[in-house]
Amino acid sequence: MNDRLPHERGFHISWDQIHRDSRALAWRLEDREWRAILAITRGGLVPAMIVARELDIRVIDTVSVKSYHGKGGQDRGEIKVLKEPDPAVMQDGEGILVIDDLVDSGRTLEHVRMLYPKAHFATVYAKPKGRPMVQTYVTEVSQDTWIFFPWDMALQYVQPYRGED
């Protein structure tokens, strides 16, 4: 019997790890010329910046999509686009690299794909339900794993399992 809560099946990502994994994503994408990167905010900002640096892509825009709400973002709601990128740059997505940190259910990427059907979709991490929404990813994690990204965490003291110090 497993007494853990669902969020306790966690995959903790450090700043070093997201940097290494984002560079690995860039290496997988280096065989094409990209007109621009479209980062899905907020999670796609860090990987997009690293990929842009590695591939020397200077045109970067964002699409702000909200699909989670509630404490910790664990409740899924209606997908809402809060900010769209420059349509003159994005067009139908041809030559555009769309980057996010994670594809979970795939709902967000499915929505963005409707806007830019010819774009290439890449994430650093992918869960099985959302994996069909991306052409390129680095690491697959199980659907029931909660990923703890470094921008969502704070350093704090942790009590040892035994003893007081």
FENNOR-V625635 format. One record per residue. N is the residue number from 1. RES is the residue in one small letter. OMEGA is omega in degrees with one decimal (999 if undefined). D_LAST is the distance of its C-alpha to the last C-alpha in Angstrom with 1 decimal. Layout:
N,RES,OMEGA,D_LAST ; N,RES,OMEGA,D_LAST
This chain:
1,m,-179.0,30.2 ; 2,n,-178.9,27.9 ; 3,d,-179.6,25.9 ; 4,r,172.5,24.7 ; 5,l,-178.0,26.2 ; 6,p,-177.6,28.6 ; 7,h,-179.5,26.4 ; 8,e,171.9,23.5 ; 9,r,-170.5,25.7 ; 10,g,175.7,24.7 ; 11,f,-175.8,25.6 ; 12,h,-178.2,23.5 ; 13,i,176.2,25.6 ; 14,s,175.4,24.4 ; 15,w,178.4,26.9 ; 16,d,-178.1,27.6 ; 17,q,179.6,28.4 ; 18,i,177.3,30.7 ; 19,h,178.2,32.4 ; 20,r,-178.1,33.0 ; 21,d,177.3,34.2 ; 22,s,174.6,36.4 ; 23,r,177.0,38.0 ; 24,a,175.8,38.6 ; 25,l,178.8,40.3 ; 26,a,-179.9,42.5 ; 27,w,179.6,43.5 ; 28,r,-176.1,44.7 ; 29,l,-171.4,46.8 ; 30,e,-175.9,48.3 ; 31,d,179.3,51.6 ; 32,r,172.7,53.0 ; 33,e,-178.2,54.0 ; 34,w,176.3,52.5 ; 35,r,-176.8,54.2 ; 36,a,171.8,51.0 ; 37,i,172.1,47.5 ; 38,l,179.8,46.9 ; 39,a,174.2,43.2 ; 40,i,-176.9,42.3 ; 41,t,8.2,40.1 ; 42,r,-173.6,37.4 ; 43,g,-177.6,35.6 ; 44,g,-176.2,38.4 ; 45,l,-177.7,38.2 ; 46,v,177.5,35.6 ; 47,p,179.9,37.1 ; 48,a,179.1,40.6 ; 49,m,-179.0,39.9 ; 50,i,178.3,38.6 ; 51,v,179.0,41.6 ; 52,a,178.3,44.0 ; 53,r,-176.9,42.9 ; 54,e,-176.0,43.1 ; 55,l,179.5,46.5 ; 56,d,176.2,47.9 ; 57,i,-174.9,48.6 ; 58,r,-178.5,49.3 ; 59,v,-178.7,50.4 ; 60,i,175.9,47.5 ; 61,d,-178.8,47.7 ; 62,t,166.5,45.7 ; 63,v,-179.0,46.3 ; 64,s,-177.2,44.1 ; 65,v,177.9,43.8 ; 66,k,178.6,42.0 ; 67,s,178.6,41.6 ; 68,y,174.1,38.3 ; 69,h,-179.0,37.4 ; 70,g,-177.9,35.0 ; 71,k,-179.6,31.3 ; 72,g,177.8,29.8 ; 73,g,-175.8,33.4 ; 74,q,179.6,33.5 ; 75,d,179.5,37.0 ; 76,r,179.1,40.0 ; 77,g,177.8,43.0 ; 78,e,178.8,46.2 ; 79,i,-176.8,46.2 ; 80,k,175.6,47.1 ; 81,v,-178.4,48.0 ; 82,l,-179.8,46.9 ; 83,k,178.4,48.2 ; 84,e,177.3,50.6 ; 85,p,179.2,51.1 ; 86,d,-177.8,54.3 ; 87,p,179.2,57.0 ; 88,a,178.0,59.1 ; 89,v,-172.7,56.3 ; 90,m,-176.7,55.1 ; 91,q,179.6,58.5 ; 92,d,178.2,58.2 ; 93,g,179.9,55.1 ; 94,e,179.9,57.0 ; 95,g,-179.2,55.0 ; 96,i,177.1,52.0 ; 97,l,179.2,48.5 ; 98,v,-176.0,46.4 ; 99,i,171.2,42.6 ; 100,d,179.5,39.7 ; 101,d,-170.7,36.1 ; 102,l,165.8,36.5 ; 103,v,-177.7,39.3 ; 104,d,178.0,38.2 ; 105,s,-178.0,41.2 ; 106,g,-176.5,43.5 ; 107,r,-178.7,44.9 ; 108,t,-178.9,44.2 ; 109,l,176.9,45.6 ; 110,e,179.2,48.6 ; 111,h,179.9,49.4 ; 112,v,178.8,49.2 ; 113,r,175.9,51.2 ; 114,m,179.8,54.0 ; 115,l,-174.6,54.1 ; 116,y,-171.4,54.1 ; 117,p,-178.3,55.4 ; 118,k,179.4,56.0 ; 119,a,175.2,52.6 ; 120,h,-175.7,50.2 ; 121,f,-178.0,46.8 ; 122,a,175.0,43.6 ; 123,t,177.0,40.0 ; 124,v,-178.3,36.9 ; 125,y,-179.0,35.7 ; 126,a,172.1,37.9 ; 127,k,-173.4,37.6 ; 128,p,-178.6,40.6 ; 129,k,-176.5,42.3 ; 130,g,-175.3,42.5 ; 131,r,178.3,43.1 ; 132,p,-179.7,46.9 ; 133,m,-177.2,46.8 ; 134,v,174.6,45.6 ; 135,q,-176.5,47.5 ; 136,t,173.4,44.7 ; 137,y,-177.7,40.9 ; 138,v,-172.8,38.2 ; 139,t,174.5,35.8 ; 140,e,175.2,36.4 ; 141,v,-178.5,33.7 ; 142,s,-176.5,34.3 ; 143,q,-176.1,35.7 ; 144,d,178.3,32.8 ; 145,t,174.9,30.1 ; 146,w,-180.0,28.8 ; 147,i,177.3,28.4 ; 148,f,-179.8,25.7 ; 149,f,-176.0,27.3 ; 150,p,179.4,25.5 ; 151,w,176.8,27.7 ; 152,d,-171.8,26.4 ; 153,m,173.8,22.7 ; 154,a,176.8,20.4 ; 155,l,177.5,17.3 ; 156,q,178.6,14.3 ; 157,y,176.8,10.6 ; 158,v,179.1,9.7 ; 159,q,177.0,7.3 ; 160,p,179.7,6.6 ; 161,y,179.8,9.5 ; 162,r,176.3,8.2 ; 163,g,-177.8,5.8 ; 164,e,-179.0,3.8 ; 165,d,999,0.0
